[in-house]
Amino acid sequence: MTFVLLYFYKSNLILKKMKKHKIIFWITTSLIFIMEGVFPAFTSQSKMAKEGIAHLGYPEYFGTALAVFKVLGALTLILPMMPKRLKEWAYAGFAFDFIFASISYFCIDGATFGAFFPLIFLGLLALSYNSYHKLNP
């Protein structure tokens, strides 16, 4: 009897942890999907986006290529049927994107909020990555 109760208690704890990781994964991945997949898809060709790319010293075509890869990466992260290795590449690509965006803003504008904002999304990405691996060992 004790073994059965211990088994159900332990399985209930595992289910609670899995539920917690699922919630963390879907919230963080959804935020990344919206900010890095949906917004660039609709705003990458706007005048303000092109001015932002030019302000950082990048050529105009770089913004278009960046938007395409952001949309593809965001779709890769949010769609469950994508291969695990492809998701790893998407996580790495977004990590590079956030790190280099922060460096670009820091070099041009100094230590402003714009230089630290990508690091907030790097934190969200790290939470998403960690919870993804907890759910898919």
Phi, psi and omega in degrees: 000317180297321179299318180295316178296318179296321179298313181293323178296314181294318179293327177293320177296319179295318178297320178296319178295318180296320179296319179298315181292325177295317179297313179299315181300310186289326178292310183292319180292324178294319177298317178295318179299316181292312185284328185252350180244311184282308182301312178298328180296325183263339187243358187294336181260009179285161180297320181296320179294319180294323177293323179295318178295317180294323179301325180277355176091013180265151177289159185299322182294338179297321179296321179293313179297319179298317180296318180298313182289329175295317179296315179297318179294319179295319177297321179297321181288324188275334182276121184293335186277000180288145180297148183300318182296322178294321177297321177301317179296322179294317177299316179296318180298317178292324177298314177298317180301312182292319180295313182286333174295317178297316179297317180299312180295322180295319181291325183272311187256350183087196184277069177257178178299326179299332179283334182261342182301315178298334179289334174295317179289333174295322175296317176298319179297319179296320176296317178298314181298314180297314181290328176299317180285336174288325180278334182233075184294000000 
